[in-house]
Amino acid sequence: MKRIWCICLIMFAAELFAESTIPAGTILPVALNSSLNSRKVKAGQVITARVMQDVPLSTGSKIHAGAKVVGHVIDVKTANGTNGAQISIRFDTITVSKQRIAIATNLRALASMVAVEAAQVPDTGPDRGTSQNAWDTDQIGGEVVYRGGGPVANGLRFVGEPTYGGAGACVC
């Protein structure tokens, strides 16, 4: 039986194009546009992903949901009797407002589509009397978004503010 996995990657933008301002430490929640199969994918192959929610920037602008992120496969190791398959990938450009911006990224978290969906619903479950704007949700990567006046926190550490349709966070 062939399984197809969809994964969500959260990236950090670390390098900037001269005219553009994507601050280092910006979290880019992305999902791959296609599945990767270690038996079929080859080193050097181009892969694409899309930004899953609007990402507010400190300049007041934003990277809109759906922005295209492009990278390539660095290395592939197929599964053998003792080790599972491994695929190494690197994202190096993002298209924002029809402009390609060079980025360097680091993986922050990896999740299945089931985990991504679960991160959008509060632990206590949605109910008829509580607006989505007041839900507390556990995010991919470990942060908790306390909507309805609270922060985005990692344990007791403040990391950002909730926004409509997402959360703006800084990583220090």
N, C-alpha and C positions, 0 to 999 in steps of 0.2 A: 504494500500500500504506500503510495507516494504522499508525503505530507508537504504542504506548502505553508511556510511561515511568513507572516508579515511582522515586521519589527519596527519599533519606533526608537529613534536615536535622539538623544539630546546632546547637542554640540555646544562648544564654546567657540565663538569667533575670536581669534587671537591676533590676526594681522589685518591691516586696513589698506584699502586703495586710497591714493592721495586725496581725491575729492570727496570721498564718502566717509561717513563716520558711523561705523559699527564698533562701539567700544569693546575693548578686550574684556572677556568675562561675560559677554552677552550669551544667554542661553537660547539656542535655536532648537525648538522641538520639531523634529522632522520624522517623516515616515518614508521608507523606500517605495519607489514607484513600481517595483517588481520584486519577486522573490529571488533569492540566490541559492543555487544548488551547487554544492562543492564538486559534483561530478561533471558539471557543464560549464561553470564559470572559469575564465582564464585570467591570469595576471595581465594587467593593462586594460582590461575591459572597462568601458565607461559605465558608470551607474548614476542614476539620478534619484533624487528624493524631493519632497515638497515640505515646506514649512506648514505645520498643522494649525497654528493659531497666530493671530497678530502678535508681534513682538514689539512692545514699546521701547523706544531708545531714549537716552538721557537728553538728546537734542530736541525732544518733542515730536520727532517724526516716528515712523514705525516701519517695520518690515511686515508686509501684509501676508496673511495666510495664503498659501498656494505658491509663494515665491519658490523658484526652482533652485535646488542645490545640486551641484555636479561634482563628481569625484571619479575614482577609478579603483579597481581591485589591485592591491599590492602583492598579495601572496595567497595561494590556495593549497591546503593540505586535505586530502580526502581521508575519510575515516579508515582505520585499520582495526585489527583485533584488540588493541590496547588503548587507542586514543580516538576521540571523536573528531569530526571534521572541523577545520578552522578556515575562516575566510577573513583576511585582513583587508580593510578598505580605508581610503583617505578621501575626504571631501576637501576641495580646494577652491571652488568658486560658488558664488550665489548671485542670482540675477534679481536686482531690486530696481524697480522703476525703469526697466529696459536697459539697465547698466550692469555689466558683469563686474563683480567685486572679488578680488582674491582674498581668501580666508585660509587660516590654518585652524584645524579643529582638534579637539580632544573628546573622546567619548566620556560622557558623564553617567549615562544610564542606558540600559537596553531593556526593552519590554515587548511582550507579545501583544497582539491586538486585544486579547481578553483583558490583560492588565491595564492597557490604555483605557479601555472602556470602563473598567472598574474605578479608575482614578477620577472619572468624571461624575461619579455618584457618591454621595456621602455615606459614611460607614453605617449611620443609623437608618439609612434608606430614605428616599424621597417621600414626602407626604403631601396631602392636599393643602395644608395650612402654611407650609414653609416655602418661601420663594427661593428659586435657584440662587439668587443673589445673597442668600443667608446661609447656604450650605457650607460645611467644613469638609474638605476633601483631602485625602492623602495622595500626593503626587508621585509620579515616577521619579526616582532619585531620592525620595525620603522626606521632602518638605510637606508641610501641611498648610493648606490655604484656609484661613479663617475669614470667610466673607462676612458681610454684615458689620463691618467696622473693625475687624481684626487684621493682623498682619499675615504675611507668608513667613513661616518660621521653620527652622531646622532644629528640633529640640527647643531649647530656650533662646536660640540665636535668631534675631530678626534678619531676614534675607530679602524682603521686598513687600510690595503692596498688592492686594488683589485688584484686578481690573475686570471690566465686563468681558466675558469670553476668554479669560485667562488670568495670568498673574505676571506682574513685572518683578523680576528678582535680580539682585546683584550677587555675584560670587566673588568673594574676597580671598 
